[in-house]
Amino acid sequence: MRPLLPEPVRRAAAWCVVFLLVAGVAAVGIWLCIVFKTAVTPVLLALLGTALLRPLYRRLVAARVNTSLAAGLTCAAVLAVVGGAVYIVVAALVDSGPQIVDSLKVASRSLSEYFGAAGTSLDDLATHAKSLLGRFGSTAASGVITGISVVGTMIATAVLALLLIFFFLRDSGRALTALHSFAPGGSGRTLEAMARRAFRAVEGFMRGTTVIAFIDAVCITVGLLVLKVPGAVGLGALVFVGAYIPYLGAFISGAVAVLVALADRGFVIALWALAVVLAVQVLEGQVLQPVIQSRTVQMHPAIVLLAITAGASVAGILGMLLAVPLTAAAFGVVAELREHYAAPAPPPGAAGDAPESGT
């Protein structure tokens, strides 16, 4: 019986069905992650932390340190580093905060006088502050309560993620054994290969991002020290932390550095600080990213931008942080599947490739 549709159309329809099924499964997975985000977020952050800290853990284990002790020492090291960086950043910003506010007041007054805008300066806002507070006092109070709740949730998530990092480091071997035991049929090896490939992709992304963040932080810190900007070390630490959030982190940390320079050193030094930040960003985009990340995560910059945009639309800043490593893991799984299900090469001596006889 002759088919109703030609072969190319049937193939296109089959691929459309496959695409719709994959998109549907992905949509359901994303929806479940959003619903259970309180539990999913620490797990994803712990996976990123495990990928970043696993080299240190392996070195401790290779030095014949007990696995539980090695995992505990690794978590203690990351807690000390992160806590020190947060303290340096907060201390620097607190010290420079009044200077930043004063510089913004001066700038607003200058703009108000230059453009002749009545009622738009900070002095006018201060005059009407009492009525504004009386009108919006309840809203401000609810905002403060919401902010405290958000901070508490962030602290709880960080603590849970740290505990999960400890277990992920210590019990990774047991996880692979469990994967083999739950895998249907003989798919245990395939699932293990996919998991290892995805984890290597995430590990490569975290390692490359850390190297780039360290170089950016050192370069900007040196530039701010040369310009005699106060809190240069703290601002460098902020640059290092912000580098893990692609694009947005670099923008925020660079803007803070320029504001601090404007507050303490004036407009000219602020322009020099802006030039330093832009030069480092150009160095990162044109040299560091292609050289370092191409060796660890082979993804086109356009794919990175699309992943960040999609992550931001789904989960905001957290989505931007997780989008690229998760996309890298997905690419690793796809690459493993392509290698696993690729057509095997014809064996030696097949028809048409028979070796010539030596007689």
N, C-alpha and C positions, 0 to 999 in steps of 0.2 A: 504493500500500500504506500502510495506516494505521500510524504509528509506535507502538511499544510503550509509550513513555514520553511524558508530556506535555512541552510546550515548556519550562516553567519548570524541570522536573527535569533535562532534558537540558542546559540552560544551567548549572545548578548543578553538574552532573557535569563539564562542560567546565572550569569555573572551578576545581573541585577538582583536576583533572588538571594544570592550569597551576600551581596552588599547589604541588602535590607535586613537579613538575619543578623549579620555582624553588627550593623548599626543599632538594631533593636536590643541585642544583648548588651552592647556598650551603654545604651541609654538606660537600661534597667540597672546595670552596675553603677553608673553615676548616680542614679536616683537613690539607690540603696546606700551609697557612700554619703550622700547628703543627709539622708534620714538618720543614719547612725554615725554622723560626723564626730560626735563626742568620743566614740570608740575607735573610729577609723583614723582620725587625725594623729593621735599618738603613735599608732602602728606605722603609718607612713613616715612620720618624722623619725621614729626609731630605726626604720630601714635605712633612711638617709644617714643617720648617725652611725649605724653599724657599717655601712659601706665606707664611711670616712675613717672610722677608727679601727677597722679590721687589721690593717697592716701593723699597727702598734700592738694589738692583741696577739697576732701571730708571732711577732718578735719575742714577746714575753713568754709565750708557750714554747717557742724554740729554745729559750734560755732555761727550760725545765721548771717554769713557774706553774703552780697548780692552775687549772683552767678557771676555777671560781675566783681565785685570787687575782689572776691575770685580768679577768673581766672586771672585777672590782677596781683594780688599779687603773684600768683604762677609763672607766666611768668617773673615777675620782680626778683623773687628769683632765678630762673634758670639762668637768664641773669647775675645776680651778681656772682653766683657761677662759671659759665663757664668763664665769663670775668676775674674773679680773678685768676682762674686756668691757663688760657692762659697767663695772665700777669706774673704770677710767673714763668711759664715754660720759656717764652721768655726772661725774665730778667735773669734767671739762665743760660740759654744757651748763651746769649749775653755776660755775665760776664765771662763765662768759654770758650767762643769761641776761643780767641787768645791762651789760654793755650792748647786747643785741637789741633789747627793748629801747634803750636810749637812742641808738642809731636809727631805728625805725621811726621813733618820734620826731627826730630831727629831719629825717627824709620826708615824712608826711607834712610837717610844717612848711618845709621848703617848697614842696609841690603845691600846697594850698596857697601859699603867698604868690607863687609864680603864676598859677592859673587863675587866682582870684576866686577859688571855690569857697563859698561861705557855708559854714555848718558841716564841713567834711573833715576838719582836722581832729586830731586826738584830743585837743583841749575841749572842743565842742562835745565830743563823746563823753569826756569826763564830767562836763557840766550837767549832762542829762543822765549820768550813770545811775543816780538815785531812782529816778522814775523808771528807767529801764529795768533795774533790779526788782522794783516793786511790781512791775508788769509781768516780768518773765521769771520771777523767783522760783515758782514751783517747777517750771520747765528746767531751770538750771539745776535744781536739787535732784530731780529725777535723772538728769544727765549725769550728775556726779555718782548717783547710786548705780546707774548702768555702767559707768566707767569702772567703778570698784568691782562690780560683778565680772566684767570682762577681764580685768587684771587677775582676779581670783581664778577664773577659768584658764587663763594662759599659764599661771603658775602650776595648777593641777595638771594641765596637759604636759608641761615640761617635765614635771616629776614622774608622771606615768611613762613618758617617752624614755626618760633616763633608766627607769627600771626595766623597760622592755629591751633597751640596748644591752643591758647586762645579760638578760636571758637569751637574746638573739646571739650574742657573742659566745656564750658558754654552751648553748644547746644547739648550735647549727648542725652538728653531726646527727643528733637525734631527729632533727627536723627532716633531714634527707632520708633517714631510715623510715620515719613515719610516712613520707611521701611515697616511698616504694611499697609500703604495706597497704596504703589506701588506693594506689593506682590500679585501675581496672586492667585485667589481662597482663600483657607484657609491655605496657606503656610506661613502666617505672623509669627505665633509662631515658626515654624520650623526655618525660616530664622533668627529670633531674637535669638533663642537658639544657632544656629551656630555662629552668630556674637559674642554673649557673650562668647562662649567657645573659639573662636579664640582670642578674646581680652584678656581673662584670661590667655591664654598660652603666649601671648606676654608680658603681665604684669608680669607674673611669671619669664619669662626669664630676663626681664630688672631688676626686683627686685633682683634676684639671682646674676646677673652679677654685679650689683652695690655693693652688699655685698662683693663679692669676690674681686672686684677692690679695695674697701676700705681696706680690710685686706691686700692685696698685697702691696698697697701703704704705709700703716703704717709699715709693716714689713721691706720693703726696705728702707724707710726713716730712721727708727731706726738703721738699719745696716749701712747706709751711715753716719749717725751722729756719731755712735761709731767709724767708720773709719776716721772721720773728713774730709769727702769729701765735698768740697764747693758746695753750691746750692742743698743740700740734700732735702730740702722741695720742691723746684721746680722739681727736678727729681722724687720725690714721686708723685707730681701732674701729671707729664707726665705719670707715670706708671698707675695712676688712669684713665686718659683719654684713654690711649692706651689699657686698658683692654676691652673696648667695641668692639675692632677689634680683634677677636679671633686669637691667635697664632702670627700673624704678629705684632700686637700692643705690645705684651709682648716682642717679639724679638727686636723691634726697641727701645723701652724704656730701656730695659736692656742693649743694646749695647751702648746707649748714656751714661748711668750711668757708665759703665766700662770705656768708653773713658774719661769722666771727671775725674774719679779716676786716670787713667793713666797720664793725663795731669798735675794734681796738686800734686799727692801723690806718683807717681812712679809705677814701674812694680809690686812690691810685694803687695801694697795696691790694685792695679787693680785686681790682682788675688783674693784677699779677697773679693773685690766687686763682681767679677764674681761668686765666691762661694755663696755669699749672694743671688744674683739674681737666680742662679740655685736652691738653697735650697727653695726659695719662689716658684719658678715654680713647683718644685716637690711637695711641700705642696699643691699648688693649684690643680695640676693634680691628685694626689693620695688621697687627703682628702677633700678639699673644693668643687671641682667640683662634686664628687659623692654624698657628703652629702647634699650640698645646691641645686645644680641644679636638682638632682633627685627628690627633693620635689616640684620643681617649673615647670620644663620642663622634662618630662620623654622621653628622646631620647638617643639612644645608641651613644657612641662616634664615631663609624664608620659612622653613619648617619650625625653627625655634620661635620666630615671631608669631606664627599662627598658633603654636602650642601655648605660648604665654598669653595671647589674647583669649584663647578658649579657656585657659585656667582662670584668668581674671574674671571672665564672665560667669564662671561656675562658682568659684570660691574666693574671689577677691585676691588679697595679697597672698594668702596661703595657697591659693590655686596657682599664682604666678611662681611661687617657690617650688611647688611640686610638679608643675607641668612638664618642664624640660626633662628631669630625671625619669618620670613615668613614661614620657614619649621615647626616651632612650631605651628604657626597658622593653617597651613594645617593639621597637625596631630590632632589638636583640632577639626577642622571641620569634619575630617574623623571619629574621635571617637564619635562625636555627631550624625553623620549620622548612624553609626553602632548601637548606642543605640536606635535611633528613629525607625529604620526599622528592629530591631531585632524581632524575632518571639515572640509573647506574651506568657507568662507562662500560662499553662492550669488552668482554674478557679477551685476553690475548689469544690469538689463533682463531678469531671469529672469521666468518665468511668474508672474503674480500681482503682480509688482513693476514692471511696465512704466511708464515715466514718462508723464505726461500730455502730450498734444500741445499745442503752443502755438497751434495754429490753431483 
